[in-house]
């Protein structure tokens, strides 16, 4: 799912302009930075930071909830 105009995460409502829940990696580019982040709901996001500001250019669905161990581990 691509989001360049959304103001909030479509999965949980967290504001796109707010601090991400977790920064996964950060890479310098010729035009600025690419920052991979994870939202509180588990959605992985690609943020581009350049002279125009920050925008989310791609976002995944939230991470699947972990299932309890059926054997009671």
Secondary structure, DSSP 8 states (H G I E B T S, - for coil): ---SS-SB-TTT--BTTS--SEEEEEEE-SSEEEEEEE-TTS-EEEEEEETTEEEEEEE----------TT--
